[in-house]
Amino acid sequence: MKTNVLFLLTFVFIISFSSKAQRGVRIAYIDTEYILENVPEYQEATSQLNQKILKWKNEIEEKLAVIEQKRKDLSNEKALLTKELIDEREEDIYFEEKEILDYQQKRFGHNGDLMIQKQQLMQPIQDQIFSAVQDLAAAKKYDFIFDKSSDATMLYSAKQFDLSEQILRSITRTSKREQAQSKAERKAAQDEELLPEINVELEEREKALEEKNAERQSAVEKRRQEILADREAKKLEAEARRQKILEDREKAKQAKIDERNGVTKTEDSNTNATKTETKATESKTVETKTREQLIEENRQKKLAEREAKKKELEERRKKILEDRQKAKDSTNNNN
Protein backbone atom coordinates (compact mmCIF):
# COMPACT_ATOMS: atom_id res chain seq x y z
CA MET A 1 0.00 0.00 0.00
CA LYS A 2 2.74 2.46 1.02
CA THR A 3 4.73 1.54 -2.10
CA ASN A 4 1.76 2.36 -4.32
CA VAL A 5 1.17 5.65 -2.53
CA LEU A 6 4.82 6.68 -2.81
CA PHE A 7 4.85 5.75 -6.50
CA LEU A 8 1.75 7.86 -7.07
CA LEU A 9 3.28 10.80 -5.19
CA THR A 10 6.47 10.54 -7.27
CA PHE A 11 4.47 10.52 -10.48
CA VAL A 12 2.40 13.52 -9.37
CA PHE A 13 5.57 15.45 -8.42
CA ILE A 14 7.13 14.83 -11.83
CA ILE A 15 4.00 16.05 -13.63
CA SER A 16 3.70 19.08 -11.37
CA PHE A 17 7.35 20.11 -11.64
CA SER A 18 7.20 19.94 -15.43
CA SER A 19 3.94 21.91 -15.71
CA LYS A 20 4.58 24.48 -12.94
CA ALA A 21 8.33 24.92 -13.11
CA GLN A 22 7.98 28.66 -13.59
CA ARG A 23 6.35 29.43 -10.20
CA GLY A 24 7.35 26.31 -8.25
CA VAL A 25 5.15 23.76 -6.47
CA ARG A 26 3.64 24.71 -3.09
CA ILE A 27 3.42 21.75 -0.71
CA ALA A 28 2.15 21.52 2.86
CA TYR A 29 0.92 18.86 5.28
CA ILE A 30 -1.43 18.37 8.23
CA ASP A 31 -1.43 16.00 11.19
CA THR A 32 -4.95 14.60 11.57
CA GLU A 33 -4.13 12.88 14.87
CA TYR A 34 -2.97 16.19 16.37
CA ILE A 35 -6.13 17.95 15.13
CA LEU A 36 -8.42 15.26 16.56
CA GLU A 37 -6.64 15.41 19.94
CA ASN A 38 -7.46 19.12 20.16
CA VAL A 39 -11.13 19.04 19.08
CA PRO A 40 -13.23 18.95 22.32
CA GLU A 41 -16.33 17.43 20.67
CA TYR A 42 -14.30 14.56 19.25
CA GLN A 43 -12.59 13.91 22.58
CA GLU A 44 -15.93 13.82 24.41
CA ALA A 45 -17.47 11.42 21.88
CA THR A 46 -14.34 9.24 22.02
CA SER A 47 -14.59 9.06 25.80
CA GLN A 48 -18.22 7.93 25.54
CA LEU A 49 -17.29 5.32 22.93
CA ASN A 50 -14.45 4.01 25.13
CA GLN A 51 -16.92 3.57 27.98
CA LYS A 52 -19.16 1.51 25.69
CA ILE A 53 -16.17 -0.59 24.57
CA LEU A 54 -15.23 -1.26 28.19
CA LYS A 55 -18.82 -2.25 28.98
CA TRP A 56 -18.96 -4.66 26.01
CA LYS A 57 -15.63 -6.23 26.96
CA ASN A 58 -16.77 -6.76 30.55
CA GLU A 59 -19.99 -8.42 29.36
CA ILE A 60 -18.07 -10.79 27.09
CA GLU A 61 -15.48 -11.64 29.76
CA GLU A 62 -18.22 -12.37 32.32
CA LYS A 63 -20.06 -14.68 29.93
CA LEU A 64 -16.84 -16.46 28.95
CA ALA A 65 -16.02 -16.90 32.64
CA VAL A 66 -19.42 -18.55 33.17
CA ILE A 67 -18.76 -20.91 30.23
CA GLU A 68 -15.32 -21.76 31.58
CA GLN A 69 -16.83 -22.56 34.99
CA LYS A 70 -19.42 -24.83 33.37
CA ARG A 71 -16.62 -26.69 31.59
CA LYS A 72 -14.77 -27.17 34.88
CA ASP A 73 -17.95 -28.37 36.61
CA LEU A 74 -18.66 -30.83 33.80
CA SER A 75 -15.10 -32.13 33.96
CA ASN A 76 -15.44 -32.72 37.70
CA GLU A 77 -18.85 -34.44 37.37
CA LYS A 78 -18.16 -36.61 34.33
CA ALA A 79 -17.53 -39.68 36.45
CA LEU A 80 -21.07 -39.37 37.92
CA LEU A 81 -22.93 -38.68 34.64
CA THR A 82 -24.08 -40.85 31.82
CA LYS A 83 -22.78 -40.34 28.29
CA GLU A 84 -26.13 -38.86 27.18
CA LEU A 85 -26.05 -36.23 29.96
CA ILE A 86 -22.42 -35.40 29.21
CA ASP A 87 -23.15 -34.93 25.49
CA GLU A 88 -26.20 -32.82 26.30
CA ARG A 89 -24.28 -30.49 28.63
CA GLU A 90 -21.34 -30.20 26.21
CA GLU A 91 -23.79 -29.25 23.47
CA ASP A 92 -25.34 -26.58 25.73
CA ILE A 93 -21.89 -25.18 26.51
CA TYR A 94 -20.99 -25.16 22.79
CA PHE A 95 -24.15 -23.22 21.83
CA GLU A 96 -23.68 -20.76 24.69
CA GLU A 97 -20.05 -20.20 23.69
CA LYS A 98 -21.08 -19.74 20.06
CA GLU A 99 -23.63 -17.12 21.12
CA ILE A 100 -20.93 -15.23 23.04
CA LEU A 101 -18.54 -15.36 20.06
CA ASP A 102 -21.34 -14.11 17.78
CA TYR A 103 -21.98 -11.27 20.24
CA GLN A 104 -18.25 -10.46 20.26
CA GLN A 105 -18.21 -10.39 16.44
CA LYS A 106 -21.28 -8.15 16.45
CA ARG A 107 -19.55 -5.64 18.73
CA PHE A 108 -15.91 -5.83 17.58
CA GLY A 109 -16.06 -7.43 14.13
CA HIS A 110 -15.05 -5.87 10.83
CA ASN A 111 -18.55 -4.46 10.32
CA GLY A 112 -19.48 -4.47 14.00
CA ASP A 113 -20.87 -1.76 16.24
CA LEU A 114 -17.41 -0.45 17.13
CA MET A 115 -16.43 0.18 13.50
CA ILE A 116 -19.82 1.73 12.69
CA GLN A 117 -19.75 4.08 15.68
CA LYS A 118 -16.12 5.01 14.99
CA GLN A 119 -17.07 5.88 11.44
CA GLN A 120 -20.05 7.90 12.64
CA LEU A 121 -17.76 9.68 15.08
CA MET A 122 -15.02 10.36 12.54
CA GLN A 123 -17.15 11.34 9.54
CA PRO A 124 -18.26 14.82 10.70
CA ILE A 125 -14.78 15.89 11.82
CA GLN A 126 -13.23 14.42 8.66
CA ASP A 127 -15.71 16.46 6.60
CA GLN A 128 -14.74 19.59 8.55
CA ILE A 129 -11.02 18.90 8.06
CA PHE A 130 -11.54 18.25 4.35
CA SER A 131 -13.56 21.45 3.94
CA ALA A 132 -10.97 23.53 5.86
CA VAL A 133 -8.14 22.04 3.78
CA GLN A 134 -9.98 22.84 0.54
CA ASP A 135 -10.58 26.46 1.60
CA LEU A 136 -6.99 26.94 2.78
CA ALA A 137 -5.52 25.38 -0.36
CA ALA A 138 -7.65 27.63 -2.57
CA ALA A 139 -6.87 30.76 -0.53
CA LYS A 140 -3.10 30.23 -0.32
CA LYS A 141 -2.70 28.45 -3.69
CA TYR A 142 -1.20 25.20 -2.42
CA ASP A 143 -0.65 22.47 -5.01
CA PHE A 144 -0.47 19.54 -2.55
CA ILE A 145 -1.53 19.07 1.08
CA PHE A 146 -0.70 15.70 2.64
CA ASP A 147 -1.82 14.03 5.86
CA LYS A 148 1.15 13.13 8.06
CA SER A 149 -0.96 10.48 9.84
CA SER A 150 -1.86 8.53 6.67
CA ASP A 151 0.05 5.89 4.68
CA ALA A 152 1.98 8.58 2.76
CA THR A 153 4.90 8.33 5.20
CA MET A 154 6.97 11.49 5.61
CA LEU A 155 10.64 10.90 6.24
CA TYR A 156 11.15 14.62 6.93
CA SER A 157 8.76 17.53 7.37
CA ALA A 158 9.78 21.13 8.07
CA LYS A 159 7.62 22.82 10.70
CA GLN A 160 6.84 25.89 8.56
CA PHE A 161 4.82 23.70 6.16
CA ASP A 162 2.60 22.27 8.94
CA LEU A 163 -0.98 23.59 8.48
CA SER A 164 -2.46 21.61 11.39
CA GLU A 165 -2.83 24.68 13.64
CA GLN A 166 -4.55 26.67 10.89
CA ILE A 167 -6.95 23.80 10.13
CA LEU A 168 -7.67 23.42 13.87
CA ARG A 169 -8.41 27.17 14.19
CA SER A 170 -10.71 27.00 11.16
CA ILE A 171 -12.67 24.07 12.67
CA THR A 172 -12.87 25.86 16.06
CA ARG A 173 -14.18 29.05 14.44
CA THR A 174 -16.78 27.09 12.48
CA SER A 175 -17.89 25.31 15.66
CA LYS A 176 -18.20 28.62 17.56
CA ARG A 177 -20.20 30.15 14.73
CA GLU A 178 -22.61 27.19 14.62
CA GLN A 179 -23.02 27.13 18.42
CA ALA A 180 -23.40 30.91 18.77
CA GLN A 181 -26.84 31.80 20.10
CA SER A 182 -26.72 35.54 20.68
CA LYS A 183 -26.00 38.22 18.12
CA ALA A 184 -22.88 39.30 20.02
CA GLU A 185 -21.48 35.76 19.94
CA ARG A 186 -22.12 35.47 16.20
CA LYS A 187 -20.45 38.85 15.60
CA ALA A 188 -17.44 37.86 17.74
CA ALA A 189 -17.05 34.62 15.78
CA GLN A 190 -17.30 36.52 12.49
CA ASP A 191 -14.74 39.11 13.64
CA GLU A 192 -12.37 36.33 14.68
CA GLU A 193 -12.53 34.92 11.16
CA LEU A 194 -11.60 38.32 9.76
CA LEU A 195 -8.51 38.64 11.98
CA PRO A 196 -5.34 37.89 10.00
CA GLU A 197 -3.30 34.93 11.18
CA ILE A 198 0.06 36.02 12.56
CA ASN A 199 2.90 33.74 11.62
CA VAL A 200 5.72 34.84 13.95
CA GLU A 201 8.31 32.68 12.22
CA LEU A 202 7.34 34.06 8.80
CA GLU A 203 7.47 37.63 10.12
CA GLU A 204 10.93 37.05 11.56
CA ARG A 205 12.15 35.67 8.24
CA GLU A 206 10.66 38.62 6.36
CA LYS A 207 12.20 41.03 8.88
CA ALA A 208 15.62 39.41 8.52
CA LEU A 209 15.26 39.51 4.73
CA GLU A 210 14.34 43.20 4.82
CA GLU A 211 17.31 43.98 7.03
CA LYS A 212 19.61 42.04 4.72
CA ASN A 213 18.23 43.88 1.68
CA ALA A 214 18.64 47.21 3.47
CA GLU A 215 22.25 46.38 4.34
CA ARG A 216 22.90 45.32 0.75
CA GLN A 217 21.36 48.53 -0.58
CA SER A 218 23.36 50.56 1.93
CA ALA A 219 26.57 48.84 0.87
CA VAL A 220 25.74 49.37 -2.80
CA GLU A 221 24.93 53.04 -2.18
CA LYS A 222 28.11 53.48 -0.16
CA ARG A 223 30.17 51.89 -2.93
CA ARG A 224 28.45 54.06 -5.53
CA GLN A 225 29.20 57.19 -3.52
CA GLU A 226 32.82 56.09 -3.11
CA ILE A 227 33.10 55.54 -6.87
CA LEU A 228 31.54 58.96 -7.55
CA ALA A 229 33.88 60.61 -5.03
CA ASP A 230 36.89 58.85 -6.52
CA ARG A 231 35.79 59.79 -10.01
CA GLU A 232 35.29 63.43 -8.94
CA ALA A 233 38.71 63.47 -7.26
CA LYS A 234 40.30 62.12 -10.43
CA LYS A 235 38.50 64.78 -12.49
CA LEU A 236 39.77 67.49 -10.13
CA GLU A 237 43.26 66.04 -10.27
CA ALA A 238 43.16 65.89 -14.07
CA GLU A 239 41.83 69.44 -14.17
CA ALA A 240 44.62 70.56 -11.84
CA ARG A 241 47.23 68.83 -14.06
CA ARG A 242 45.74 70.43 -17.16
CA GLN A 243 45.74 73.80 -15.46
CA LYS A 244 49.34 73.32 -14.41
CA ILE A 245 50.34 72.36 -17.95
CA LEU A 246 48.63 75.48 -19.27
CA GLU A 247 50.35 77.59 -16.63
CA ASP A 248 53.74 76.00 -17.41
CA ARG A 249 53.20 76.71 -21.08
CA GLU A 250 52.21 80.27 -20.28
CA LYS A 251 55.30 80.64 -18.08
CA ALA A 252 57.56 79.26 -20.78
CA LYS A 253 55.99 81.54 -23.31
CA GLN A 254 56.35 84.54 -20.98
CA ALA A 255 59.95 83.53 -20.19
CA LYS A 256 60.81 83.58 -23.90
CA ILE A 257 59.17 86.98 -24.27
CA ASP A 258 61.02 88.27 -21.21
CA GLU A 259 64.26 86.79 -22.44
CA ARG A 260 63.74 88.43 -25.75
CA ASN A 261 62.98 91.73 -24.01
CA GLY A 262 65.81 91.26 -21.50
CA VAL A 263 63.51 91.15 -18.44
CA THR A 264 63.98 88.58 -15.57
CA LYS A 265 60.92 87.70 -13.49
CA THR A 266 61.81 84.25 -12.28
CA GLU A 267 61.18 84.95 -8.62
CA ASP A 268 57.76 86.51 -9.25
CA SER A 269 56.74 83.58 -11.49
CA ASN A 270 57.72 81.03 -8.87
CA THR A 271 55.77 82.93 -6.22
CA ASN A 272 52.62 83.05 -8.42
CA ALA A 273 52.92 79.32 -9.25
CA THR A 274 53.16 78.44 -5.56
CA LYS A 275 50.04 80.49 -4.80
CA THR A 276 48.14 78.81 -7.67
CA GLU A 277 49.07 75.29 -6.49
CA THR A 278 48.05 76.16 -2.89
CA LYS A 279 44.62 77.36 -4.07
CA ALA A 280 44.09 74.21 -6.16
CA THR A 281 44.98 71.98 -3.18
CA GLU A 282 42.62 73.88 -0.87
CA SER A 283 39.78 73.63 -3.45
CA LYS A 284 40.34 69.86 -3.79
CA THR A 285 40.26 69.41 0.03
CA VAL A 286 36.99 71.37 0.35
CA GLU A 287 35.42 69.35 -2.49
CA THR A 288 36.44 66.02 -0.94
CA LYS A 289 35.09 66.96 2.48
CA THR A 290 31.77 68.03 0.94
CA ARG A 291 31.42 64.69 -0.90
CA GLU A 292 32.15 62.70 2.28
CA GLN A 293 29.57 64.73 4.17
CA LEU A 294 26.98 63.95 1.48
CA ILE A 295 27.74 60.21 1.74
CA GLU A 296 27.35 60.29 5.52
CA GLU A 297 24.06 62.22 5.30
CA ASN A 298 22.74 59.68 2.77
CA ARG A 299 23.67 56.78 5.06
CA GLN A 300 22.01 58.38 8.10
CA LYS A 301 18.85 58.98 6.07
CA LYS A 302 18.69 55.30 5.01
CA LEU A 303 19.16 54.16 8.61
CA ALA A 304 16.36 56.48 9.81
CA GLU A 305 13.96 55.19 7.11
CA ARG A 306 14.75 51.56 7.99
CA GLU A 307 14.16 52.21 11.71
CA ALA A 308 10.83 53.92 10.98
CA LYS A 309 9.70 50.96 8.86
CA LYS A 310 10.63 48.45 11.60
CA LYS A 311 8.75 50.52 14.17
CA GLU A 312 5.66 50.67 11.92
CA LEU A 313 5.67 46.85 11.41
CA GLU A 314 5.96 46.27 15.17
CA GLU A 315 3.09 48.68 15.94
CA ARG A 316 0.87 46.99 13.34
CA ARG A 317 1.62 43.54 14.82
CA LYS A 318 0.80 44.78 18.36
CA LYS A 319 -2.47 46.31 17.09
CA ILE A 320 -3.54 42.97 15.55
CA LEU A 321 -2.76 41.10 18.79
CA GLU A 322 -4.67 43.68 20.86
CA ASP A 323 -7.73 43.47 18.55
CA ARG A 324 -7.70 39.69 18.77
CA GLN A 325 -7.44 39.81 22.59
CA LYS A 326 -10.35 42.28 22.74
CA ALA A 327 -12.46 39.97 20.58
CA LYS A 328 -11.68 37.02 22.88
CA ASP A 329 -12.42 39.09 26.02
CA SER A 330 -15.73 40.22 24.51
CA THR A 331 -16.68 36.61 23.79
CA ASN A 332 -15.75 35.51 27.31
CA ASN A 333 -17.76 38.38 28.87
CA ASN A 334 -20.85 37.51 26.79
CA ASN A 335 -20.52 33.87 27.88
Sequence and secondary structure as in RCSB ss.txt:
>XXXX:A:sequence
MKTNVLFLLTFVFIISFSSKAQRGVRIAYIDTEYILENVPEYQEATSQLNQKILKWKNEIEEKLAVIEQKRKDLS
NEKALLTKELIDEREEDIYFEEKEILDYQQKRFGHNGDLMIQKQQLMQPIQDQIFSAVQDLAAAKKYDFIFDKSS
DATMLYSAKQFDLSEQILRSITRTSKREQAQSKAERKAAQDEELLPEINVELEEREKALEEKNAERQSAVEKRRQ
EILADREAKKLEAEARRQKILEDREKAKQAKIDERNGVTKTEDSNTNATKTETKATESKTVETKTREQLIEENRQ
KKLAEREAKKKELEERRKKILEDRQKAKDSTNNNN
>XXXX:A:secstr
 HHHHHHHHHHHHHHHHHHSTTT   EEEE HHHHHHT HHHHHHHHHHHHHHHHHHHHHHHHHHHHHHHHHHHH
HHGGGS HHHHHHHHHHHHHHHHHHHHHHHHHHSTTSHHHHHHHHHHHHHHHHHHHHHHHHHHHHT SEEEETTS
SS  S   GGGB HHHHHHHHHHHHHHHH  SHHHHHHHHHHHHS    HHHHHHHHHHHHHHHHHHHHHHHHHH
HHHHHHHHHHHHHHHHHHHHHHHHHHHHHHHHHHHHT   HHHHHHHHHHHHHHHHHHHHHHHHHHHHHHHHHHH
HHHHHHHHHHHHHHHHHHHHHHHHHHHHHHHHHH 
